[in-house]
Amino acid sequence: MTKKKSDIKKSTKISVKKKPPSLKDLNKNLKVEQDKYVRLFAEFENYKRRTSKERLELYKTAGKEVLTSLVPVLEDFKRALNQENSDSVTNEGVKLIYNKFNETLKSQGLIEVEVNIGDIFDPEIHEAISQIPATEDDQKGKIIDIIQGGYRLGDNIINFPKVVVAQ
């Protein structure tokens, strides 16, 4: 029945009292926690702002795919209206349908990109289909023909205008 020394050490617990944290330590911990709170709050506010901005952008461009697929139909309507050998009654019907279709697309946010012959070519806005030698020096770098119109939805161009540029 002899106890080992290790058992004796385990059985006799020495009660060590921890010192209560000093006021300086408590203030330091408080400032650290307040800083964490402020940063977390700011991060959450940024998250709310970012998600609301993304949500608004999503609403603006929700039908982008549908509108993009309808742009060729709109262009076909324009070509049909430009046919000179059409019956006037048929042409009037096509004009009515085109106008209604065009207004419907405009109400959904589709805007035609303004392009005019003689405008300076901008690769951010236009798509050059071909380049033709300029007959005059002042035509260089300018649009000399418009093959197809372009369209934008909000701030994004979804269909670039196809143009011919003088070189």
NORMOBEL-V92285 format. One line per field, one symbol per residue. ss: DSSP state (h for helix, s for strand, l for the rest). burial: + if it has 16 or more other C-alpha atoms within 10 Angstrom, else -. A space follows every 10 residues. Layout:
ss = ???
burial = ???
This chain:
ss = llllhhhhhh hlllllllll llhhhhhhhh hhhhhhhhhh hhhhhhhhhh hhhhhhhhhh lllhhhhhhh hhhhhhhhhh hllllllhhh hhhhhhhhhh hhhhhhhlls ssslllllls lllllsssss ssllllhhhl lsssssssls sssllssssl ssssssl
burial = ---------- ---------- ---------- ---------- ---------- ---------- +--+--++-- +--+--++-- +--------- +--++--+-- ++--+--+++ +++-+--+-+ +---++++-- --------++ ++++++-+++ +++---++++ +++++++
